[in-house]
Amino acid sequence: MKKPSISGLQKRKIQVFTLTQFELDRLLSGFTIIGHEPIKINDFTMS
């Protein structure tokens, strides 16, 4: 039996992106985070 080859995976280039805090905040602003309990921020509750 022939072993599966992973040589195709090794040839792929790895890309690394560096984001500033502002860019990360902008990226994550489009997502809704659902937690198990409400989030409290300075007497303001998000649920």
Phi, psi and omega in degrees: 000138181273135178286141176295143182263137176249016182298330178297326179289326183287337182277346181289142178275141177264128179252134179242130178248134177250126182244145171281168178301320179298315180295321178295317178299318179296320180295314183282346181293342179274359183249147174259126180260121181254122180247179180274345179215157181300153178259128179253125176230108177047060178066012175247127183251127173253136178223000000 
